[in-house]
Amino acid sequence: LNAEYLGAPKQLFGPAENIFTPLTDPSTLATEVEPILEFLRSNTCYEFLPNSSEVVVVDIDLPLQHAFSVAQDNNVTFATLWDSVEKQLCGMLTITDYVKILLHFRDDPEGMHQFWNLPIRTWYKQRASSHSRALVSCDVEDSLLDALTLLHEHKIHRLPTLHSGNLLHVVCRPSVLGYFAANYPLDSNLFSYAISDLQIGTYGRIFSGTPDTPLHVLLDTCMSKCVAALPITDKDGILVDVFSRYDVMNIAAEAEHNLDSTIADVNATYPTTQVYTCSKKDTLRSVLQHLMRTGAQRLVCVNDERRVEGIVSVGDVFNFFIKYATSSPMSPPVAAAADKGAELSAAAQAAASTAQLAGV
């Protein structure tokens, strides 16, 4: 299993040996996955909550520029929206919105400048006209399987966790992976199978770019193909970098919103991100451990010549698990004990205070 820091001498990280067990009978997978599903069913979002966390909530009538500045200052790529008229949480402002605005005004810098100063509500109404969707959220008493299923079904990356209408946390797959890896033993046969045998990840034709591809082409490809990242390869097809739309706020700022700039242009002044890789024959165990160790959301699958063969993300791993779920998509809420209810009420009050401090 390789983690390569591109732009520096090649370094290899991971287990010295990564011997996989051949998957001889795929019909056994449902049985092997069931203990994992039971773990995800029996652990609620409440138990998953960290001891302390920070949520970013912004009023929907704040200017767009202010909202994205708050998110960037807090090192997050999203914010939960609060409607002070309706007195309720109403949606999410994410990196996807930022990318859509950049692409829409690519040839109109003056229009972009004016649009940044408009309230979020203006953009929210415009966005709703093309795809109206209420805020997708879960309750703290929903199971982790419920939350992961909602993320999968709605094709979203973040899920607000609420209690009595108050925001306590935002669930995302990498944080669930951290909880899972810390509390579930990775010692069963399932974790010794190769990820390609388990069909975890995307292989074959992988959308990519080159160091000379303009930023707007990379962003447009991410949006039109519904992918979060693109491998960057040289003229020989060798992996040299990865472009992620989650880095676009920093990249766009560095390029002064000039989306005709290339990755090569940006990398001249913007620090090159670390690129983590794996092999199709790496075991599920080593891939999970590598994702955990690096904090990466995805690994680029390469062969011995560093040619791209696929991409494996945290979402791919959890989607593999939940496709074997035989229960209803949403399991009944777990009954809360009296003392837990008191804890939740206190947490909800703290969350409400945090939201007020954030400008709600």
Secondary structure, DSSP 8 states (H G I E B T S, - for coil): --EE-TTSS----S-S---------GGGHHHHHHHHHHHHHHSBHHHH--SS----EEETTSBHHHHHHHHHHTT-SEEEEEETTTTEEEEEEEHHHHHHHHHHTTT-HHHHHHHHTSBHHHHHHHHHHHS------EETTSBHHHHHHHHHHTT-SEEEEEETTEEEEEEEHHHHHHHHHHHS---SGGGGSBTTTTT-SEESS---B-TTSBHHHHHHHHHHHT-SEEEEE-TTSBEEEEEEGGGHHHHHHHTTT-TT-BHHHHHTTS----EEEE-TTSBHHHHHHHHHHH--SEEEEE-TT-BEEEEEEHHHHHHHHHTT--S-SS-------HHHHHHHHHHHHHHHHHHHHTT-
